[in-house]
Amino acid sequence: MSALQALRPRPAPVALAVGFAVAGCLIGTFYHPEPWRAFDLWAYLLTLLIALPLGLREEWAFGVLVVTAAGFAGYLLLGYQPSLNFWCPAVACVFVTARERRGRVTCGVVLLAAVIALSGVRGRLPWPVTVVQALVVPAVACAFGLAQRRLGRRHAELRRLTLLLDEQQRQEARRAVLDERFRIARELHDTISQHMTIVTLQTGLAQYTFHSDPAAAHQALGVAATAGRQTLDELRRLLVVLRTYDPGDAARTGSAYGTGSGSPYTEGPGSTSAPEGPYAPTVPSIPTVSSVPTVPSDPSAPNPDDLLADIDRIPALAERLEATGLRVAVRFTGRRRPLPPGVELCAYRVVQEALTNVVKHSAAHAADVTVDYLDRELCVTVLDEGTPDPAQDPSPPAAPRRAADVRGSGHGLIGMRERAKIRHGSLIAAPRPGGGFQVCLRLPLEADAFPGKDVPPGRDRTSG
């Protein structure tokens, strides 16, 4: 605080100081009993000197007390009636006690007691009354000052806590934004990476066999087109989760994201449809998601992660990867039971990323996926056989799959570990001793928290 700001009086103290000055002058003008000296010009000046400094009591508390006490002492020694201007030094002492350190508080109390005692002597009061008055008035002033000091400390602590809470809220807001950015990044990576890998590999295969085997090139382009349409479907699903749901949209677009008229997920003008022509007959059957679950009508409900993926979609994921030449065997073991959407989404995304890495970075022809429902945890394992031995494997080499130069960004393993950490699980991704690679995900489950059901017959499947 600068010196100019310190000298600038505040409205409330100034109003109190002016009130004391006006009251003292008015009472002195109309009330001047004998034998006290008449209220003349000097009395007016001294009254103003005693009262007006109270306007600066918050910035110069001890100095105001000294000036006020000195002025009141001079007023008494000149013979003016002692009943006037009595409370001004007491008010100044209250602020000294509330704001100054202990040494100045002691000096201020002694100074006020001396002035009050002088007032009793000049007023010819009995000595017991003079002593009691000199003790009680400073004691009351100290009590008020200490209460104000405690209140000021509480206000300061409240301000500090308010600033701390505000800073924490800003940090939480920044952390929430970062968490949401990471979440969107994981979903985009896990959702798009697999399909774009298929598109890249199949277009590379088409380029590789364009002149030598046109039929195979046409088939590869058809597979790439189907994978591209599935990418659009996955993006639409992701947008359903990420956007803010407005109940009014349902009235404007029919059943919320269902199959009604005007739904953005129905085939219509401008929608992406299957290509016609030479690619259509040779495109292998790759399952697609034809419908999107209805968005909850409650806008306060949490983001429906189960709209994205769950464990039941792993077999369809394995079928899609068959187009790249990778045979995937999927097995479910243990007592099947519904799990929280976040757990199922985590398991599906880890399997998706692990199989995509097999396609992108390995020449393996087969992989195994095992989903084991244990009592207290879910264990998901993805194994690949590694690069096959040409002497033992009579199948054609995986050169077509390597025709496209597919490079990883390194974000896949990071995303899988982030997902496992969010669900308080663990993830192991390491080469197998006998060759190949393994990914093992373990997610804790609350025991008996969900009703169970047995694995339906025929649920286990082996692709290829």
C-alpha positions as CSV (number, residue, x, y, z in Angstrom):
1,M,0.0,0.0,0.0
2,S,1.4,3.4,-1.0
3,A,1.6,6.4,1.3
4,L,-1.1,8.2,-0.6
5,Q,-3.5,5.2,-0.3
6,A,-2.7,4.9,3.4
7,L,-3.6,8.6,4.0
8,R,-6.8,8.3,2.0
9,P,-9.7,8.0,4.6
10,R,-12.5,5.5,4.3
11,P,-16.2,6.5,4.3
12,A,-17.2,4.7,7.5
13,P,-14.4,6.0,9.8
14,V,-14.8,9.5,8.4
15,A,-18.5,9.4,9.1
16,L,-17.9,8.3,12.7
17,A,-15.2,11.0,13.2
18,V,-17.5,13.7,11.8
19,G,-20.4,12.5,13.9
20,F,-18.3,12.8,17.1
21,A,-17.1,16.3,16.1
22,V,-20.6,17.6,15.3
23,A,-22.0,16.1,18.5
24,G,-19.3,17.6,20.6
25,C,-19.7,21.0,19.1
26,L,-23.5,21.0,19.4
27,I,-23.5,19.8,23.0
28,G,-20.9,22.4,23.9
29,T,-22.8,25.2,22.2
30,F,-26.1,24.5,24.0
31,Y,-24.9,23.0,27.2
32,H,-22.2,24.8,29.3
33,P,-23.0,24.4,33.0
34,E,-21.2,26.3,35.8
35,P,-18.5,26.5,36.9
36,W,-17.0,25.2,33.6
37,R,-15.4,27.5,31.1
38,A,-17.7,28.7,28.3
39,F,-17.4,26.8,25.1
40,D,-15.5,29.2,23.0
41,L,-13.3,29.1,19.8
42,W,-10.6,27.1,21.5
43,A,-13.1,24.5,22.6
44,Y,-14.4,24.1,19.1
45,L,-10.8,23.7,17.7
46,L,-9.9,21.2,20.4
47,T,-13.1,19.2,19.8
48,L,-12.3,19.0,16.1
49,L,-8.7,18.0,17.0
50,I,-10.0,15.2,19.3
51,A,-12.7,13.8,17.0
52,L,-11.5,14.2,13.4
53,P,-8.3,12.1,13.6
54,L,-10.6,9.1,14.1
55,G,-11.2,9.1,10.4
56,L,-7.6,7.6,10.0
57,R,-7.8,5.2,12.9
58,E,-7.6,2.1,10.7
59,E,-4.3,3.1,9.1
60,W,-2.7,5.1,12.0
61,A,-4.4,3.6,15.0
62,F,-1.6,4.4,17.6
63,G,-0.9,7.8,16.3
64,V,-4.6,8.7,16.3
65,L,-4.8,7.6,20.0
66,V,-1.8,9.8,20.9
67,V,-3.3,12.8,19.1
68,T,-6.8,12.2,20.6
69,A,-5.5,11.7,24.1
70,A,-3.3,14.7,24.0
71,G,-6.1,16.9,22.6
72,F,-8.5,15.6,25.3
73,A,-5.9,16.3,28.0
74,G,-5.4,19.8,26.8
75,Y,-9.1,20.3,26.6
76,L,-9.4,19.3,30.3
77,L,-6.5,21.4,31.5
78,L,-8.0,24.5,29.9
79,G,-11.1,24.0,32.2
80,Y,-13.8,22.9,29.7
81,Q,-16.4,20.5,30.9
82,P,-15.0,16.9,31.0
83,S,-18.2,15.1,30.0
84,L,-17.6,16.2,26.3
85,N,-15.2,14.3,24.0
86,F,-14.9,11.5,26.6
87,W,-15.4,8.6,24.2
88,C,-13.0,9.6,21.4
89,P,-9.8,8.3,23.1
90,A,-11.7,5.1,24.1
91,V,-12.7,4.4,20.5
92,A,-9.1,5.1,19.4
93,C,-7.9,2.6,22.0
94,V,-10.2,-0.1,20.6
95,F,-8.6,0.1,17.2
96,V,-5.1,0.1,18.8
97,T,-5.9,-3.1,20.6
98,A,-7.4,-4.6,17.4
99,R,-4.5,-3.8,15.1
100,E,-1.3,-3.0,16.8
101,R,1.3,-5.3,18.4
102,R,1.4,-6.0,22.1
103,G,3.8,-3.3,23.1
104,R,1.8,-0.5,21.6
105,V,-1.4,-2.0,23.0
106,T,0.1,-1.7,26.5
107,C,1.2,1.9,26.0
108,G,-2.2,2.8,24.5
109,V,-4.1,1.3,27.5
110,V,-1.8,3.1,30.0
111,L,-2.3,6.4,28.1
112,L,-6.1,6.0,28.0
113,A,-6.2,5.1,31.7
114,A,-4.2,8.3,32.5
115,V,-6.5,10.5,30.4
116,I,-9.6,9.0,32.0
117,A,-8.2,9.5,35.4
118,L,-7.4,13.1,34.6
119,S,-11.0,13.5,33.4
120,G,-12.2,12.3,36.8
121,V,-9.9,14.5,38.7
122,R,-10.8,17.6,36.7
123,G,-14.5,16.7,37.1
124,R,-14.1,16.6,40.9
125,L,-15.3,13.1,41.2
126,P,-14.7,11.0,44.4
127,W,-11.4,9.1,44.1
128,P,-13.1,5.6,44.2
129,V,-15.2,6.6,41.2
130,T,-12.1,8.1,39.5
131,V,-10.1,4.9,40.0
132,V,-13.0,2.6,38.9
133,Q,-13.6,4.7,35.8
134,A,-9.8,4.7,34.9
135,L,-9.8,0.9,35.2
136,V,-13.2,0.0,33.6
137,V,-13.0,2.2,30.5
138,P,-9.6,0.8,29.2
139,A,-10.8,-2.7,30.1
140,V,-13.9,-2.4,28.0
141,A,-12.0,-0.8,25.2
142,C,-9.5,-3.8,25.3
143,A,-12.3,-6.3,25.3
144,F,-13.9,-4.8,22.2
145,G,-10.5,-4.5,20.5
146,L,-9.6,-8.1,21.2
147,A,-12.9,-9.3,19.9
148,Q,-12.4,-7.2,16.7
149,R,-8.8,-8.7,16.4
150,R,-10.2,-12.2,16.5
151,L,-12.9,-11.4,14.0
152,G,-10.3,-9.8,11.7
153,R,-8.2,-13.0,11.9
154,R,-11.2,-15.1,11.1
155,H,-12.0,-12.9,8.1
156,A,-8.4,-13.1,6.9
157,E,-8.4,-16.9,7.3
158,L,-11.7,-17.0,5.4
159,R,-10.2,-14.9,2.6
160,R,-7.2,-17.2,2.5
161,L,-9.4,-20.3,2.4
162,T,-11.6,-18.7,-0.3
163,L,-8.5,-18.0,-2.5
164,L,-7.2,-21.5,-1.9
165,L,-10.6,-23.0,-2.8
166,D,-10.8,-20.9,-5.9
167,E,-7.3,-22.0,-6.9
168,Q,-8.2,-25.6,-6.3
169,Q,-11.3,-25.2,-8.3
170,R,-9.3,-23.8,-11.2
171,Q,-6.8,-26.6,-10.9
172,E,-9.7,-29.2,-10.8
173,A,-11.2,-27.5,-13.9
174,R,-7.9,-27.7,-15.7
175,R,-7.4,-31.3,-14.6
176,A,-10.9,-32.2,-15.8
177,V,-10.2,-30.7,-19.2
178,L,-6.9,-32.6,-19.5
179,D,-8.6,-35.8,-18.3
180,E,-11.3,-35.3,-20.9
181,R,-8.8,-34.6,-23.6
182,F,-6.9,-37.8,-22.7
183,R,-10.1,-39.7,-22.7
184,I,-11.1,-38.4,-26.2
185,A,-7.6,-39.1,-27.4
186,R,-7.8,-42.7,-26.2
187,E,-11.2,-43.2,-27.7
188,L,-10.2,-41.8,-31.0
189,H,-7.0,-43.8,-31.1
190,D,-8.7,-47.1,-30.1
191,T,-11.7,-46.5,-32.3
192,I,-10.1,-45.4,-35.5
193,S,-6.7,-47.1,-35.4
194,Q,-7.9,-50.6,-36.1
195,H,-10.2,-49.7,-39.0
196,M,-7.6,-47.4,-40.6
197,T,-5.0,-50.1,-40.2
198,I,-7.3,-52.4,-42.2
199,V,-7.9,-49.7,-44.8
200,T,-4.1,-49.0,-45.1
201,L,-3.2,-52.7,-45.4
202,Q,-5.9,-53.5,-47.9
203,T,-5.2,-50.6,-50.1
204,G,-1.5,-51.5,-50.0
205,L,-2.5,-55.1,-50.9
206,A,-4.5,-53.7,-53.8
207,Q,-1.6,-51.7,-55.0
208,Y,0.7,-54.8,-54.6
209,T,-1.6,-57.0,-56.7
210,F,-3.1,-54.4,-59.0
211,H,-1.5,-55.8,-62.2
212,S,-0.7,-59.4,-61.1
213,D,-4.1,-60.3,-59.6
214,P,-6.9,-57.7,-60.4
215,A,-9.6,-59.8,-58.7
216,A,-7.6,-59.8,-55.4
217,A,-7.0,-56.1,-55.8
218,H,-10.8,-55.5,-56.2
219,Q,-11.5,-57.6,-53.2
220,A,-9.0,-55.7,-51.1
221,L,-10.5,-52.4,-52.1
222,G,-13.9,-53.7,-51.1
223,V,-12.6,-54.6,-47.7
224,A,-11.0,-51.2,-47.3
225,A,-14.3,-49.5,-48.2
226,T,-16.2,-51.6,-45.7
227,A,-13.6,-50.8,-43.0
228,G,-14.0,-47.1,-43.9
229,R,-17.8,-47.3,-43.4
230,Q,-17.2,-49.0,-40.0
231,T,-14.9,-46.1,-39.1
232,L,-17.8,-43.7,-39.7
233,D,-20.1,-45.9,-37.6
234,E,-17.6,-45.8,-34.7
235,L,-17.1,-42.1,-35.1
236,R,-20.9,-41.6,-34.9
237,R,-21.0,-43.8,-31.7
238,L,-18.2,-41.7,-30.2
239,L,-20.0,-38.5,-31.0
240,V,-23.1,-39.8,-29.2
241,V,-21.1,-40.1,-26.0
242,L,-19.1,-36.9,-26.3
243,R,-21.8,-34.5,-27.3
244,T,-24.2,-32.9,-24.8
245,Y,-27.5,-34.5,-25.1
246,D,-30.4,-32.1,-25.6
247,P,-33.9,-33.6,-24.9
248,G,-35.3,-31.2,-27.5
249,D,-33.2,-32.9,-30.2
250,A,-35.3,-36.0,-29.8
251,A,-38.5,-34.1,-30.7
252,R,-36.8,-32.6,-33.7
253,T,-35.1,-35.8,-35.0
254,G,-37.5,-38.5,-34.0
255,S,-36.5,-41.1,-31.5
256,A,-33.2,-40.1,-30.0
257,Y,-30.6,-41.5,-32.4
258,G,-32.7,-44.4,-33.2
259,T,-34.0,-45.6,-36.5
260,G,-36.8,-43.1,-36.9
261,S,-37.2,-40.6,-39.7
262,G,-34.4,-38.0,-39.7
263,S,-32.0,-40.1,-37.6
264,P,-28.4,-39.5,-38.5
265,Y,-27.8,-43.2,-38.4
266,T,-30.3,-44.3,-41.0
267,E,-29.5,-44.7,-44.6
268,G,-30.7,-41.7,-46.6
269,P,-29.6,-39.0,-49.0
270,G,-26.0,-38.2,-48.4
271,S,-25.3,-41.2,-46.2
272,T,-22.4,-43.6,-46.9
273,S,-23.8,-46.7,-48.6
274,A,-22.1,-49.9,-49.9
275,P,-20.3,-49.3,-53.2
276,E,-21.9,-50.8,-56.3
277,G,-20.0,-52.2,-59.2
278,P,-17.1,-54.6,-59.4
279,Y,-16.3,-54.4,-55.7
280,A,-19.7,-55.5,-54.3
281,P,-19.6,-59.2,-55.2
282,T,-16.1,-59.8,-53.8
283,V,-16.4,-58.0,-50.5
284,P,-16.2,-60.5,-47.6
285,S,-18.9,-60.4,-45.0
286,I,-17.7,-58.1,-42.2
287,P,-20.2,-57.5,-39.4
288,T,-21.2,-53.9,-38.9
289,V,-23.3,-52.2,-36.3
290,S,-26.6,-51.2,-37.8
291,S,-28.2,-49.6,-34.9
292,V,-27.1,-47.3,-32.1
293,P,-28.6,-47.6,-28.6
294,T,-30.9,-45.0,-27.5
295,V,-29.4,-42.1,-25.6
296,P,-30.8,-41.8,-22.0
297,S,-33.5,-39.1,-21.8
298,D,-32.0,-37.8,-18.5
299,P,-29.5,-35.1,-19.4
300,S,-27.9,-35.4,-16.0
301,A,-27.0,-39.1,-16.5
302,P,-23.3,-39.9,-16.8
303,N,-21.8,-40.4,-20.2
304,P,-23.0,-43.7,-21.6
305,D,-19.7,-45.5,-22.2
306,D,-21.6,-48.7,-23.0
307,L,-22.7,-47.1,-26.2
308,L,-19.1,-47.5,-27.5
309,A,-18.1,-51.1,-26.9
310,D,-18.4,-54.1,-24.6
311,I,-17.0,-57.6,-24.2
312,D,-19.8,-59.1,-26.4
313,R,-18.4,-57.3,-29.4
314,I,-15.0,-59.1,-29.2
315,P,-16.1,-61.9,-31.6
316,A,-17.2,-59.4,-34.2
317,L,-13.9,-57.7,-33.8
318,A,-12.1,-61.0,-34.4
319,E,-14.2,-61.5,-37.6
320,R,-13.3,-58.1,-38.9
321,L,-9.6,-58.9,-38.5
322,E,-9.9,-62.0,-40.6
323,A,-10.0,-59.8,-43.7
324,T,-6.3,-59.0,-43.0
325,G,-5.3,-62.7,-42.9
326,L,-5.2,-63.0,-39.1
327,R,-7.1,-65.9,-37.5
328,V,-8.3,-65.0,-34.0
329,A,-9.6,-67.6,-31.6
330,V,-11.9,-66.1,-28.9
331,R,-12.7,-68.0,-25.7
332,F,-14.9,-67.0,-22.7
333,T,-14.4,-68.9,-19.5
334,G,-15.8,-68.7,-16.0
335,R,-19.2,-67.6,-14.8
336,R,-20.5,-64.9,-17.2
337,R,-22.2,-61.9,-15.5
338,P,-22.9,-58.3,-16.4
339,L,-20.1,-55.9,-15.5
340,P,-19.9,-52.1,-15.2
341,P,-19.8,-50.4,-18.6
342,G,-16.3,-49.0,-17.8
343,V,-14.9,-52.4,-17.2
344,E,-16.3,-53.8,-20.4
345,L,-15.2,-50.8,-22.4
346,C,-11.6,-51.2,-20.9
347,A,-11.5,-54.9,-21.8
348,Y,-12.8,-54.4,-25.3
349,R,-10.4,-51.5,-26.1
350,V,-7.4,-53.4,-24.8
351,V,-8.2,-56.4,-26.9
352,Q,-8.8,-54.2,-29.9
353,E,-5.5,-52.4,-29.5
354,A,-3.6,-55.6,-28.9
355,L,-5.0,-57.3,-32.0
356,T,-4.4,-54.2,-34.0
357,N,-0.7,-54.2,-32.9
358,V,-0.5,-57.9,-34.0
359,V,-1.8,-56.8,-37.5
360,K,0.5,-53.8,-37.7
361,H,3.7,-55.0,-36.2
362,S,3.7,-58.8,-36.5
363,A,3.7,-61.3,-39.3
364,A,1.7,-63.8,-37.2
365,H,-1.2,-65.7,-38.9
366,A,-3.1,-66.5,-35.7
367,A,-3.8,-65.0,-32.2
368,D,-5.7,-66.2,-29.2
369,V,-8.0,-64.0,-27.0
370,T,-9.1,-65.4,-23.6
371,V,-11.7,-63.6,-21.4
372,D,-11.7,-65.3,-18.0
373,Y,-14.4,-64.3,-15.5
374,L,-12.9,-64.9,-12.1
375,D,-14.6,-64.3,-8.7
376,R,-12.9,-61.1,-7.9
377,E,-11.3,-60.0,-11.2
378,L,-11.6,-60.1,-15.0
379,C,-8.6,-61.5,-16.8
380,V,-8.1,-60.8,-20.5
381,T,-5.2,-62.3,-22.4
382,V,-4.2,-61.8,-26.0
383,L,-1.5,-64.0,-27.4
384,D,0.0,-64.2,-30.9
385,E,2.2,-67.0,-32.3
386,G,4.9,-64.7,-33.6
387,T,6.5,-64.9,-37.0
388,P,5.9,-68.4,-38.4
389,D,8.8,-70.6,-39.4
390,P,8.8,-70.9,-43.2
391,A,10.0,-74.5,-43.0
392,Q,7.0,-75.6,-40.9
393,D,4.3,-73.2,-42.1
394,P,3.3,-74.0,-45.8
395,S,1.0,-70.9,-45.9
396,P,2.0,-68.0,-48.1
397,P,4.2,-65.4,-46.6
398,A,2.7,-62.3,-45.0
399,A,4.2,-60.0,-47.6
400,P,0.8,-58.6,-48.7
401,R,0.1,-57.5,-45.1
402,R,3.5,-55.8,-45.1
403,A,2.9,-54.1,-48.4
404,A,1.6,-51.1,-46.5
405,D,4.1,-49.3,-44.4
406,V,2.2,-49.1,-41.1
407,R,4.2,-47.4,-38.4
408,G,3.0,-47.1,-34.8
409,S,3.0,-43.9,-32.8
410,G,3.6,-45.6,-29.4
411,H,0.3,-44.3,-28.1
412,G,-1.3,-47.7,-28.1
413,L,0.5,-49.2,-25.1
414,I,0.3,-45.9,-23.3
415,G,-3.5,-45.9,-23.8
416,M,-3.9,-49.5,-22.6
417,R,-1.9,-48.8,-19.5
418,E,-3.9,-45.6,-18.8
419,R,-7.2,-47.6,-19.2
420,A,-6.0,-50.3,-16.8
421,K,-4.8,-47.7,-14.3
422,I,-8.2,-45.9,-14.4
423,R,-10.0,-49.1,-13.5
424,H,-7.4,-49.9,-10.7
425,G,-6.1,-52.8,-12.7
426,S,-2.8,-54.0,-14.1
427,L,-1.5,-54.6,-17.6
428,I,1.5,-56.7,-18.8
429,A,2.7,-56.4,-22.4
430,A,5.8,-58.3,-23.1
431,P,7.3,-60.8,-25.6
432,R,6.6,-64.5,-24.9
433,P,9.5,-66.8,-24.1
434,G,8.7,-69.1,-27.0
435,G,8.1,-66.4,-29.5
436,G,5.3,-64.0,-30.2
437,F,3.8,-61.4,-27.9
438,Q,1.4,-61.4,-25.0
439,V,-0.9,-58.8,-23.4
440,C,-2.5,-59.6,-20.1
441,L,-5.1,-57.3,-18.5
442,R,-6.4,-57.8,-15.0
443,L,-9.3,-55.7,-13.7
444,P,-10.6,-56.0,-10.1
445,L,-14.3,-56.7,-9.6
446,E,-16.4,-56.5,-6.5
447,A,-17.3,-60.0,-5.4
448,D,-21.0,-60.9,-5.8
449,A,-21.8,-57.4,-6.8
450,F,-23.5,-58.4,-10.0
451,P,-25.9,-61.3,-10.6
452,G,-24.2,-64.0,-12.6
453,K,-25.2,-66.2,-15.4
454,D,-23.6,-69.2,-17.0
455,V,-21.8,-68.9,-20.4
456,P,-24.5,-69.7,-23.0
457,P,-23.9,-72.8,-25.1
458,G,-21.8,-72.2,-28.2
459,R,-20.4,-69.0,-26.9
460,D,-16.8,-70.0,-27.3
461,R,-15.7,-69.7,-30.9
462,T,-12.5,-70.2,-32.9
463,S,-12.1,-68.0,-35.9
464,G,-10.5,-69.5,-39.0
